[in-house]
Amino acid sequence: MYELTVHGTPPGGEAEDAARRGLRRIGAPQGTHVMFSDRFVAEVRRQTGNPGYGSDRGAGVVAAKTINRPQEGSLIIVNSSETGGLDAADVERLLAHEGGHALLHERGEHVTKKHHELVDYEWQWIMLCLGGLAIEEYRIEAALQAIGYSPSATADGNEHLEDSLVHLNAEVIWSLIDPDDTSPATMAHRVMKAQDVFTKLLAYMAPYAGHDDAADPATLTPAGARHWRDYVGPLWQERLKVYQRIPDVRTCVPDEDYAAVLMDGYALEMKQLHRIGFEPKGTDERQEFWRVATDARCTERHEAAAHDARS
């Protein structure tokens, strides 16, 4: 049984039925609780105890978040302000995706503090989390693709991909030139946050690569193609190969194999960060964050960002 509650504007019976249908199709655990909330950010902050949580994600906004509650069953909070205009099919897909997170929570196949022992330093732990979280999104989307769902709104066509590439480039440039804060720690936080948002988009795209209705890097506008070559390039095919070795969310990954999956994700995200143009080094006592993108490359990116802003 899936419990649904509403805080604010009722989504309507059709949306509620669609939500339950999506949870059933992905096989979400019984006891998963869905809350439709008009005060999404405040509710997530209250439930997680994280006062800094925000719903902006690069070129988009969070539509729902699944919170792991080991004793009570996962709680899926739906952002009613963003989803109020969705039709039943979109609500079903959204809840099928979030139900995949609930499934991973129930089986313990998600990044937790116990995996900190796989790496030595805090910056490595952050990169491990980036890789692991993207892999979770891929596993869920791969299952949705296999059972017949079309790409999500973020991976349906090139519009969101184009916007996300522009946003990534702007964030990288601003991290370098922001006159209000030039500290390496702030730079590292901004760049890694931008990478986190972008690699999750790549994870959404991966199961649908080559499908007619999906985002296609080969058909980007000249400006988008420039960013794609710069920030992704051949690493896209490597990402696809890594992901395709990982079972989708319908198949359990044993504990002894899950650590290897996380380390594969870690290695991939380290390469992605280098592609973006940075390299973390050092220990917890002396953390370092080096720019490896050349001056010429950064100048090209700055000029591209200025062009994007005028377009």
N, C-alpha and C positions, 0 to 999 in steps of 0.2 A: 504494500500500500504506500502510495506517495502522498504526503501531506502538503497541501497548498494553503498559504495564508496571504493576506493582502494588507499592506500598510499604505493606504492612500487610495488612488483611483483604481476601481476594480477593472481587471483586464477583460472580463467577459467570459461567459461559459465556453465559447469556441476556443479562446486562447488557453483556458485552463485544460480543456480536453486535449488540445494540441501539445501542451506541455507534458502531460502524462503519457501521451503517445510517444513523444520523443524519448522520454526516460525508459519506456518499455522497450523500444526498438534497440537501444544501445545496451540494454541489460543492466541499467543502474540498480544498485542495491535497494531492496525494500527498506523503507524507513528514511530514504532520502527526502529532505524537507525543502520545499521551494517557497521563497518569499518574494512577492512582487512589491517593490517599494518605490514610492515617489522621492524618498530621501536616501538614495542609494549610497552616496559617499558616506553620509553620517552613519548609516546602518552598518556598512562594512567596517568603518572605524570602531564602532561600538562592539561589534562581534569579534573583531580581531585584536582590539586593543592597540591598533596602530594609528596614532593621530595624524600621521603624515600621508595616509593613503589618499590618492587622487585618481580620478577616472580618465584623465587624458592619456592617450597612448599614441604619441606621435601625430599621425594624420587622422587618427580616429578617437573614439570614445568607447570605454568598456560597456558592453551590453549586459553582462552578468559576471558574477564571481562565485566560485565554489569554495567554501570554507570547510576544512577538515575538522570534524568533531568526533574523535575516536569513540567516545562513550555514547553519543546521541545519534550518530549518522551524519553524513555531510549535509551542509546547509547551502543551497544555491540561492543567492540573492540576485534578483532580476532588476535591472535598471528601468523602471517603468517610464521614466522621462524619455529614454532612448528607444524603447521597444513598443511604445503605445500605438505606433502606426504600422507595426508589422502585421502581415497576414498570418493565418494559421500555419501555413507551411513553414514560414520563417521562424515562428515561435517554436514549432516542433523541432526544427533543425538546431536552433539555439540550445534547447533543453537536452537534445540528444548529445550535443557536444559537452555541455556541462555535466551531464550524467556520466560521461566518460571519465571526467575528473573524479567524480564520486566513486566510480569503480576502481580507479587507481588508488584512491585513499583507502578503500576497504581492504585491498590486497597489499597495501604498503609499498606500492611501486611508484613512489614519488620521492623527490629529493628531501631528505630530512637531515637533522644535525648529526645523526649517526654516520653519515657519509663524509663528514668533515675529516675523518681519519684517512681518507683516500689521498689527501694532499697535505702539504706541509705548512703553507702560509695562507693568510687571509685573502690575498689577492687571487690565489689559486682557487680558493673556495668560492669566491664570487664567480670566477669563470666556469667552475664546475656547475654551479647553480644555473648560469645562463644556458649552458649546454643541456643540462637535465630538464629544465623547464621547457625548452624548445622541443626536446624529444617527446615530452608528454603531449604537447600540442600536436606533433606529427602523428603519434600513435592513435590519438583520438580521431583526427581528420582522416587517417588512412582507413580506419574502421568505417567511418561515415561514407567514404567513397565506395568501399567494398559493398555496403548494404544499400547503395543506390541514391545517396544524397548528392546534389550538385554542390559545386564549390560554395564556400561561405561568401558573404558580401565583400569581404576583404580580398578574396582571391578570385572573384568573378570578374574577368576582364582586367584591363590594365590601369583603370583610373586610380584605384587605391595604391597600387604599386608605384605609379608615377609620383603621386603625392608623397608617399613614404620615402622614396629616393631623394626627393627635394628636401624633405624634412631632415633626413639623415645628414645630408651634405651641409645644411644650414647649422645643425647642431654641432657638427664637427668643427666647422669654421668658427662658430661663436665661442666654442670652448677655448679656442686659441686666441681670440682677439677681444673678448669681453673685458672692457676697461675696469669694471667694478670688482673683478675677482680673477686674478691670474695664478692662483695657487695650484700646484700640481694635483692636490687632493680634489679640488673642485673640478679640474679638467678630467681627471680619471672618472669621477662620479658621472659627469655629463656624458662622456663618451661611452662608458659601459651601459648606462641607462638607455642611450640611443641604440646601442647594439642589441640590447635585450628586446626592445620593441621591434626592431627590424628583423632579427633572426626568428622571432615568433611568427612574423608574417611569412618568412621563407618556409617555415615548418607547415603553415597552413597551405601554402602553394604546392609543396612537394608531392603530395599524393595525386594531384591533378595535373602534374606536368605533362604536356602533350595533348591534353584534352581541349576540344574546340572551344568550350565555354569558359576556359580558365585563363588566368593571367599568363602572358607569354612574353618573356624578355626579348624574343626575336622581333616583336612587332611594336616595341616602345617607340615613342617619338624620339627625334634626334637628341633632345635634351635628356630624356629618360635613359636612352641607350648609353649616353656618355656617362651618366652616373652609374649605370649597371656595370659597364666595363671597368670603371674605376673601383667600385666598392665590392663587386661580386666576381665578375669574370669567370674564369675556369673553376673557381671554388664552388660554383653552383653544381656542377656535375659531381664533384667530390662529395658535396653535401647529400646529393641524391643517393649516391652509392652507400654512404654511411647509413642513411635512414632506411634504405631498402633492406638492410640486413636485420632490422629491428621489427619484431612482430607488432601488429596493431593491437589496440587496447583489448580486443576480445580474447587474446592469448596471454596467459600468465608468463612472466619472465621470472625464473627462480632467483632467489637471493644471490646465489653464487655467480649468476650470469649478469645480474643487474649492475654490479659494480663495474664490470667491463663495458657495459652500455654507457654508463656515466662517463667513464674515462675516454671513450670514443667521442662523446659529445664535448668533453673538455678540450680534447686535441683539436676538434673542429673549430670551436669558438676561439681558441688561441690563434689559429690561422686567420679566422675572420677578423679578429682585432688587429692583427698585423696588416691585413688587407686594408682596414680602415685607416691604419697609419700610426699605430701606437703599440708599445710593448711594455708590460709591467715587469718589474724585476725586484730583487732584494728580498728581505726577510720581514717579519712582523716588526722588528726593531727599526729597520730602515727600509721603508717601502719606497719604490721608485716607479715613475711612469714616464717613459721616454717616447718622444715623437720620432718615428722612423720614416714618416712620409717626408719626402724632400721639400725644400723651399719651393722649387718649381711646381711640384705637384700641388702644394697648398695654395700657391698663387692661382693655378688653374681652377682649383675648387672655389676659391674666393670669387673669381670672375664668373664662374658658373652660378654661384649663389646670387650674385648681383643681377645676372641675366634672368634667373628664375624669379627674383623679386619684381622685376619690371614686366614680366610676362603676364 
